[in-house]
Amino acid sequence: MASVTCANVRKSFGATQVLHGVSIDIRDREFVVLVGPSGCGKSTLLRMIAGLENISSGEIRIGERVVNHVPPKERDVAMVFQNYALYPHMTVADNMGFSLKLRSAPRREIDERVKLAADILGLTPLLARYPRQLSGGQRQRVAMGRAIVRDPQVFLFDEPLSNLDAKLRVQMRTEIKELHQRIETTTIYVTHDQIEAMTMADKIVVMHDGMVEQIGAPLHLYDHPDNLFVAGFIGSPAMNLLPGRITANGGGGFEGPGGARLPLATAPNGSTGQRAIYGVRPEHFSLADDGAEAVIQIVEPTGSEIQVSAKLGGADITAVFRERHQFKPGDKVRLRPDARLVHLFDETTGKRLNA
């Protein structure tokens, strides 16, 4: 097991620069998720850590060793891909032990390691089967078992659950987290799914357009996004972001779309009249007589909660309620955000304005 450090890492494909000086420190035994939209550079960074892509500039260290020019097989990492990449003509046991066979490991050692990995992943009854006889979730477990057998310093996961259905993704998400808790190997996990990131990570790295937007614990990013991109990306349903202006210096209010009056607990001194973006999570709305008027558009009951799409001052918003209100499309309601939980962002730079 080892730490992983990326220091000012850049990557270009010809004249196109895809990573712009990425710096990340990953502690030994930590589970870190790289998350962001397609094309943000997260998989490219993972492949550079694995040694499958060359580094244009910067430095990558695994433990104390700089690995910029170290071949992939000598980096002591194991990678699990979206594509399971299993050999169809080999049994589960042979697939899991193949990397050790290539190293000319003794048969007894191979069998012991395969058995241990199979026990951890619940694959023992399947060791004699072939990939075609397995479900998608079972094949992904075999791919994970193949990585465990190698006993690497670092696990690298590149969107491993993308090919699975929704229910199986939730199950495998839990199993991967439990696996990490059992074997405590440093893990770097790439996904575009922010729910996976929130539920699995010790630390999240949010990436966008080849740059790191914010690094932190899942709930810290949720509660204290540094900028508009992180605010809109982390959270499902997404944060409501309403344009308008600050109407009182330091602690008054906010004038939102259509002149809607919205509460604001704090704002920077001297910011009265400043254009800004008012951010409020869907679950931080409540019904109140002194709230801003909104018109219900769509009602989506999920069982545990009711999700409502509405128009507030002409802007689209989403609100979530745990109570079973009898809303109907066209109903007028008054919604009040919790002023203590409101986020305020600079309209021009997108940077956070309030604490």
RODO-2510 file (C-alpha; in nm, 4 decimals, decimal comma):
residues 355
     n   res          X          Y          Z
     1     m     0,0000     0,0000     0,0000
     2     a     0,1169     0,3519    -0,0779
     3     s     0,0219     0,7158    -0,1195
     4     v    -0,0210     0,8680    -0,4673
     5     t     0,0819     1,2246    -0,5533
     6     c     0,0146     1,4155    -0,8744
     7     a     0,2144     1,7392    -0,8878
     8     n     0,1265     1,9930    -1,1606
     9     v     0,0492     1,7140    -1,4080
    10     r    -0,0224     1,8214    -1,7639
    11     k    -0,1238     1,6199    -2,0674
    12     s    -0,1457     1,7238    -2,4307
    13     f    -0,2469     1,5316    -2,7400
    14     g    -0,0681     1,7282    -3,0086
    15     a    -0,1787     2,0904    -2,9786
    16     t    -0,4761     1,9965    -2,7600
    17     q    -0,4124     2,0252    -2,3864
    18     v    -0,6484     1,8055    -2,1838
    19     l    -0,4984     1,8371    -1,8327
    20     h    -0,3918     2,1799    -1,7085
    21     g    -0,1602     2,1351    -1,4117
    22     v    -0,3498     1,8891    -1,1906
    23     s    -0,2206     1,8494    -0,8330
    24     i    -0,3705     1,5883    -0,5973
    25     d    -0,2404     1,4237    -0,2791
    26     i    -0,3901     1,0804    -0,2009
    27     r    -0,2996     0,9321     0,1358
    28     d    -0,2143     0,5679     0,1969
    29     r    -0,5328     0,3535     0,2327
    30     e    -0,7572     0,6395     0,1193
    31     f    -1,0544     0,5877    -0,1178
    32     v    -1,0513     0,8834    -0,3584
    33     v    -1,3059     0,9382    -0,6350
    34     l    -1,2295     1,1474    -0,9440
    35     v    -1,5644     1,2798    -1,0665
    36     g    -1,6721     1,5107    -1,3439
    37     p    -1,8558     1,5216    -1,6772
    38     s    -1,7373     1,3345    -1,9855
    39     g    -1,4247     1,4908    -2,1314
    40     c    -1,3030     1,6496    -1,8060
    41     g    -0,9792     1,4445    -1,8066
    42     k    -1,0449     1,2089    -1,5148
    43     s    -0,9880     0,8834    -1,7083
    44     t    -0,6811     1,0309    -1,8782
    45     l    -0,5351     1,1122    -1,5357
    46     l    -0,6098     0,7600    -1,4113
    47     r    -0,4380     0,6091    -1,7163
    48     m    -0,1355     0,8296    -1,6533
    49     i    -0,1148     0,7019    -1,2951
    50     a    -0,1359     0,3467    -1,4338
    51     g     0,1353     0,4209    -1,6910
    52     l    -0,0936     0,3676    -1,9911
    53     e    -0,0531     0,7319    -2,1002
    54     n     0,2666     0,9354    -2,1038
    55     i     0,2940     1,2545    -1,8991
    56     s     0,3533     1,5782    -2,0898
    57     s     0,4899     1,7519    -1,7788
    58     g     0,4676     1,7349    -1,4009
    59     e     0,5327     1,4457    -1,1675
    60     i     0,3482     1,1376    -1,0437
    61     r     0,4713     0,9555    -0,7333
    62     i     0,3529     0,6242    -0,5919
    63     g     0,4863     0,6121    -0,2401
    64     e     0,8240     0,7834    -0,2505
    65     r     0,9027     0,6715    -0,6069
    66     v     0,8608     0,8984    -0,9089
    67     v     0,6965     0,6792    -1,1742
    68     n     0,6848     0,9149    -1,4757
    69     h     0,8967     0,6763    -1,6830
    70     v     0,8293     0,3497    -1,4994
    71     p     0,6542     0,0841    -1,7164
    72     p     0,2974    -0,0083    -1,6087
    73     k     0,3937    -0,3601    -1,4970
    74     e     0,6521    -0,2186    -1,2560
    75     r     0,4232     0,0366    -1,0857
    76     d     0,2542    -0,2222    -0,8629
    77     v    -0,0983    -0,1031    -0,9443
    78     a    -0,4035    -0,3033    -1,0541
    79     m    -0,6715    -0,1578    -1,2798
    80     v    -1,0382    -0,2548    -1,3144
    81     f    -1,2013    -0,1267    -1,6322
    82     q    -1,5583    -0,0644    -1,7470
    83     n    -1,4993    -0,3536    -1,9870
    84     y    -1,4385    -0,6675    -1,7791
    85     a    -1,1751    -0,7933    -2,0274
    86     l    -1,2036    -1,1576    -1,9188
    87     y    -1,0567    -1,4413    -2,1258
    88     p    -1,3618    -1,6329    -2,2542
    89     h    -1,1767    -1,9643    -2,2821
    90     m    -1,0559    -1,9566    -1,9190
    91     t    -1,2481    -2,0454    -1,6044
    92     v    -1,3053    -1,7895    -1,3308
    93     a    -1,0152    -1,9353    -1,1318
    94     d    -0,7802    -1,9225    -1,4322
    95     n    -0,8838    -1,5645    -1,5160
    96     m    -0,8156    -1,4527    -1,1610
    97     g    -0,4800    -1,6240    -1,1372
    98     f    -0,3507    -1,5485    -1,4873
    99     s    -0,1339    -1,2502    -1,3914
   100     l     0,0440    -1,4621    -1,1296
   101     k     0,0914    -1,7390    -1,3849
   102     l     0,2622    -1,4884    -1,6163
   103     r     0,5010    -1,4085    -1,3309
   104     s     0,5771    -1,7817    -1,2989
   105     a     0,4407    -1,7862    -0,9440
   106     p     0,4212    -2,1330    -0,7849
   107     r     0,0914    -2,3143    -0,8410
   108     r     0,0293    -2,3365    -0,4679
   109     e     0,0638    -1,9587    -0,4261
   110     i    -0,1707    -1,8963    -0,7178
   111     d    -0,4344    -2,1286    -0,5730
   112     e    -0,4071    -1,9734    -0,2265
   113     r    -0,4425    -1,6169    -0,3555
   114     v    -0,7315    -1,7071    -0,5863
   115     k    -0,9104    -1,8826    -0,3005
   116     l    -0,8645    -1,5838    -0,0699
   117     a    -0,9971    -1,3394    -0,3318
   118     a    -1,2872    -1,5699    -0,4169
   119     d    -1,3833    -1,5912    -0,0494
   120     i    -1,3786    -1,2122    -0,0163
   121     l    -1,5966    -1,1615    -0,3259
   122     g    -1,8320    -1,4579    -0,2863
   123     l    -1,6989    -1,6272    -0,6009
   124     t    -1,6018    -1,9636    -0,4527
   125     p    -1,9004    -2,1546    -0,6040
   126     l    -1,8231    -2,0022    -0,9457
   127     l    -1,4510    -2,0801    -0,9802
   128     a    -1,5067    -2,3575    -1,2364
   129     r    -1,7426    -2,1559    -1,4574
   130     y    -1,6567    -1,9657    -1,7751
   131     p    -1,7354    -1,5936    -1,8292
   132     r    -2,0273    -1,6753    -2,0611
   133     q    -2,1943    -1,8529    -1,7686
   134     l    -2,1833    -1,5452    -1,5441
   135     s    -2,4057    -1,2404    -1,4972
   136     g    -2,2702    -0,8876    -1,5442
   137     g    -2,2250    -0,8410    -1,1710
   138     q    -2,0430    -1,1734    -1,1379
   139     r    -1,8090    -1,0833    -1,4248
   140     q    -1,7277    -0,7524    -1,2571
   141     r    -1,6466    -0,9401    -0,9355
   142     v    -1,4100    -1,1648    -1,1307
   143     a    -1,2367    -0,8559    -1,2728
   144     m    -1,2031    -0,7211    -0,9183
   145     g    -1,0775    -1,0605    -0,7985
   146     r    -0,8101    -1,0576    -1,0663
   147     a    -0,6907    -0,7237    -0,9260
   148     i    -0,7008    -0,8432    -0,5631
   149     v    -0,4936    -1,1522    -0,6460
   150     r    -0,2079    -0,9281    -0,7550
   151     d    -0,1975    -0,7660    -0,4069
   152     p    -0,1049    -0,4229    -0,5507
   153     q    -0,0116    -0,1026    -0,3716
   154     v    -0,2930     0,0860    -0,5479
   155     f    -0,6288    -0,0103    -0,7016
   156     l    -0,7451     0,1939    -1,0027
   157     f    -1,1123     0,1721    -1,1053
   158     d    -1,2221     0,3292    -1,4361
   159     e    -1,6043     0,3566    -1,4345
   160     p    -1,6408    -0,0133    -1,3448
   161     l    -2,0191    -0,0048    -1,2945
   162     s    -2,1259     0,1688    -1,6162
   163     n    -2,2365    -0,1537    -1,7869
   164     l    -2,4621    -0,2674    -1,5012
   165     d    -2,8320    -0,2013    -1,4463
   166     a    -2,9431     0,0445    -1,1761
   167     k    -3,0164    -0,2109    -0,9023
   168     l    -2,6909    -0,3998    -0,9597
   169     r    -2,4938    -0,0748    -0,9595
   170     v    -2,6210     0,0031    -0,6098
   171     q    -2,5266    -0,3475    -0,4940
   172     m    -2,1794    -0,3372    -0,6493
   173     r    -2,1213     0,0120    -0,5120
   174     t    -2,1711    -0,1260    -0,1630
   175     e    -1,9526    -0,4289    -0,2320
   176     i    -1,6616    -0,2167    -0,3590
   177     k    -1,6797     0,0036    -0,0497
   178     e    -1,6913    -0,3023     0,1767
   179     l    -1,3956    -0,4492    -0,0131
   180     h    -1,1927    -0,1356     0,0526
   181     q    -1,2802    -0,1453     0,4217
   182     r    -1,1597    -0,5049     0,4420
   183     i    -0,8313    -0,4858     0,2516
   184     e    -0,7554    -0,1113     0,3014
   185     t    -0,5629    -0,0704    -0,0232
   186     t    -0,5254     0,2824    -0,1606
   187     t    -0,8020     0,3207    -0,4203
   188     i    -0,8591     0,5732    -0,6985
   189     y    -1,2018     0,5457    -0,8577
   190     v    -1,3198     0,7327    -1,1689
   191     t    -1,6877     0,7992    -1,2361
   192     h    -1,9158     1,0599    -1,3944
   193     d    -2,1897     0,9607    -1,1472
   194     q    -2,1841     1,2008    -0,8518
   195     i    -2,4059     0,9681    -0,6450
   196     e    -2,1315     0,7025    -0,6686
   197     a    -1,8804     0,9659    -0,5668
   198     m    -2,0837     1,0849    -0,2675
   199     t    -2,1598     0,7386    -0,1320
   200     m    -1,8193     0,5733    -0,1809
   201     a    -1,5443     0,8289    -0,1348
   202     d    -1,3335     0,9314     0,1608
   203     k    -1,2343     1,2262    -0,0559
   204     i    -1,3756     1,3574    -0,3849
   205     v    -1,1807     1,5367    -0,6579
   206     v    -1,4209     1,7337    -0,8804
   207     m    -1,2748     1,7899    -1,2280
   208     h    -1,3920     2,0092    -1,5155
   209     d    -1,2229     2,0888    -1,8463
   210     g    -0,8919     1,9364    -1,7391
   211     m    -0,8695     2,1211    -1,4082
   212     v    -0,9461     2,0425    -1,0451
   213     e    -1,2412     2,2534    -0,9276
   214     q    -1,2461     2,1378    -0,5640
   215     i    -1,1152     1,8601    -0,3386
   216     g    -1,2780     1,7548    -0,0142
   217     a    -1,4908     1,5128     0,1833
   218     p    -1,8293     1,4363     0,0211
   219     l    -2,0444     1,6301     0,2687
   220     h    -1,8032     1,9249     0,2720
   221     l    -1,8390     1,9592    -0,1057
   222     y    -2,2158     1,9265    -0,0736
   223     d    -2,2447     2,1862     0,2025
   224     h    -1,9669     2,4241     0,0948
   225     p    -1,9131     2,4206    -0,2844
   226     d    -1,6366     2,6605    -0,3876
   227     n    -1,7985     2,7675    -0,7125
   228     l    -2,1005     2,7389    -0,9407
   229     f    -1,9738     2,4311    -1,1217
   230     v    -1,9316     2,2250    -0,8043
   231     a    -2,2628     2,3570    -0,6686
   232     g    -2,4493     2,2448    -0,9793
   233     f    -2,2665     1,9155    -1,0233
   234     i    -2,2711     1,7739    -0,6709
   235     g    -2,6197     1,6836    -0,5511
   236     s    -2,9202     1,5091    -0,7045
   237     p    -3,1551     1,6773    -0,7761
   238     a    -2,9161     1,9597    -0,8545
   239     m    -2,8958     2,2822    -0,6566
   240     n    -3,1293     2,5583    -0,7727
   241     l    -2,9250     2,8529    -0,9038
   242     l    -3,1252     3,1759    -0,9322
   243     p    -2,9839     3,4992    -1,0779
   244     g    -3,0540     3,8321    -0,9119
   245     r    -2,8991     4,0942    -0,6863
   246     i    -2,8149     4,1413    -0,3200
   247     t    -3,0561     4,3958    -0,1696
   248     a    -2,9076     4,4521     0,1766
   249     n    -2,5512     4,4917     0,2996
   250     g    -2,4259     4,1933     0,4980
   251     g    -2,7447     4,0334     0,6222
   252     g    -3,0609     4,1418     0,4460
   253     g    -3,2083     3,9781     0,1426
   254     f    -3,1927     3,8931    -0,2230
   255     e    -3,4044     3,9962    -0,5194
   256     g    -3,4415     3,6953    -0,7445
   257     p    -3,6070     3,6294    -1,0818
   258     g    -3,9193     3,8341    -1,1440
   259     g    -3,8489     4,0434    -0,8336
   260     a    -3,9014     3,7456    -0,5975
   261     r    -3,7867     3,8343    -0,2438
   262     l    -3,5601     3,5640    -0,1013
   263     p    -3,4018     3,5483     0,2456
   264     l    -3,0264     3,5822     0,2852
   265     a    -2,8488     3,5389     0,6193
   266     t    -2,5072     3,6764     0,5218
   267     a    -2,3411     3,8547     0,2333
   268     p    -2,0073     4,0335     0,1902
   269     n    -1,9881     4,3867     0,3285
   270     g    -2,0434     4,6485     0,0639
   271     s    -2,2257     4,4075    -0,1666
   272     t    -2,5641     4,5812    -0,1721
   273     g    -2,6853     4,5965    -0,5315
   274     q    -2,4266     4,3444    -0,6537
   275     r    -2,5387     4,0923    -0,9150
   276     a    -2,5083     3,7372    -0,7829
   277     i    -2,6370     3,3809    -0,8094
   278     y    -2,8553     3,2533    -0,5251
   279     g    -2,8146     2,8800    -0,4628
   280     v    -3,0577     2,6655    -0,2659
   281     r    -3,0798     2,2872    -0,2422
   282     p    -3,4204     2,1371    -0,3317
   283     e    -3,4630     1,9935     0,0185
   284     h    -3,4017     2,3337     0,1808
   285     f    -3,7361     2,4812     0,0692
   286     s    -4,0333     2,4865     0,3063
   287     l    -4,3931     2,6022     0,2718
   288     a    -4,4416     2,9377     0,4461
   289     d    -4,6947     3,2215     0,4280
   290     d    -4,4106     3,4741     0,3839
   291     g    -4,2388     3,2705     0,1099
   292     a    -4,2013     3,3593    -0,2579
   293     e    -4,4896     3,2552    -0,4815
   294     a    -4,4270     2,9564    -0,7067
   295     v    -4,6487     2,7723    -0,9544
   296     i    -4,6374     2,3912    -0,9531
   297     q    -4,5539     2,2410    -1,2938
   298     i    -4,4821     1,8709    -1,2293
   299     v    -4,5266     1,6504    -0,9239
   300     e    -4,3102     1,3358    -0,8931
   301     p    -4,3836     1,1161    -0,5895
   302     t    -4,1060     0,8642    -0,5213
   303     g    -4,2515     0,7057    -0,2085
   304     s    -4,0052     0,8389     0,0465
   305     e    -4,0465     1,1984    -0,0775
   306     i    -4,2221     1,4232    -0,3286
   307     q    -4,0171     1,6064    -0,5898
   308     v    -4,1796     1,9157    -0,7375
   309     s    -4,0838     2,1176    -1,0444
   310     a    -4,2168     2,4729    -1,0279
   311     k    -4,1820     2,8256    -1,1641
   312     l    -4,0584     3,0877    -0,9183
   313     g    -4,0490     3,4387    -1,0623
   314     g    -4,0414     3,2813    -1,4075
   315     a    -3,7382     3,0627    -1,3262
   316     d    -3,7460     2,6818    -1,3104
   317     i    -3,6827     2,5376    -0,9657
   318     t    -3,6965     2,1951    -0,7981
   319     a    -3,8180     2,1401    -0,4433
   320     v    -3,8205     1,8166    -0,2431
   321     f    -4,0536     1,7449     0,0493
   322     r    -4,0605     1,4519     0,2881
   323     e    -4,4237     1,5244     0,3743
   324     r    -4,6954     1,3908     0,1434
   325     h    -4,8479     1,7163     0,0230
   326     q    -5,1366     1,6880    -0,2211
   327     f    -4,9855     1,9125    -0,4885
   328     k    -5,1373     1,9379    -0,8359
   329     p    -4,9987     2,1051    -1,1512
   330     g    -5,1125     2,4687    -1,1569
   331     d    -5,1273     2,5050    -0,7783
   332     k    -4,9761     2,8221    -0,6357
   333     v    -4,7629     2,7742    -0,3254
   334     r    -4,5301     2,9933    -0,1227
   335     l    -4,1785     2,8592    -0,0821
   336     r    -3,9228     2,9898     0,1641
   337     p    -3,5556     2,8803     0,1463
   338     d    -3,3730     2,8196     0,4742
   339     a    -3,1590     3,1343     0,4865
   340     r    -2,8930     2,9578     0,6980
   341     l    -2,8292     2,7085     0,4164
   342     v    -2,8334     2,9435     0,1178
   343     h    -2,5268     2,9623    -0,1092
   344     l    -2,4237     3,2862    -0,2789
   345     f    -2,1959     3,3046    -0,5857
   346     d    -2,0428     3,5863    -0,7872
   347     e    -2,2316     3,6142    -1,1156
   348     t    -1,9173     3,6886    -1,3202
   349     t    -1,6503     3,4590    -1,1714
   350     g    -1,8771     3,1872    -1,0258
   351     k    -1,6800     3,1972    -0,6977
   352     r    -1,8527     3,1548    -0,3635
   353     l    -1,9331     3,4807    -0,1833
   354     n    -2,0713     3,3757     0,1570
   355     a    -1,9175     3,1534     0,4252
***
